[in-house]
Amino acid sequence: QEEQEGRVCFHCGKEEANEVTFPKCSKCGVASYCSRDCQVSNWKSGGDKMGHKHTCAAYKRVGEDMMIMFSDDKDAARQDVLSKIRFYAFPYAVYKASKAGRGLLFVQSDSSLAVMSL
């Protein structure tokens, strides 16, 4: 029998005890909280991070296993990632684009698309 890893409160970082199970966010099913106070605090502000209110849809899209299964979700994740990236053009690239076309964007990362979209 495999031992499951305990959940961690998304707000304070407290780990689940053996006999206590943290409830999950009812919208995304991923975020877990040790108390109602932590859930409410994390919804808007999230401390030094963006509140869960702004990331809940992304967590719902990737689920607990951090995998994107549906093509519509993959498209939405790509749009989220592209909206977070700043592009910088330099004169040579602009010149080459006018001669050779738009080309493609290559993003190298050790993170999956699911993780980058969070």
GIUR-V43071 format. One record per helix or strand of 2 or more residues. SS is the DSSP state (h for helix, s for strand). FROM is the first residue (numbers start at 1). LEN is the number of residues. If there is no record, write none. Layout:
ss->(SS;SS)
from->(FROM;FROM)
len->(LEN;LEN)
This chain:
ss->(s;s;h;h;h;h;h)
from->(23;32;36;52;71;91;113)
len->(2;2;9;11;14;10;4)
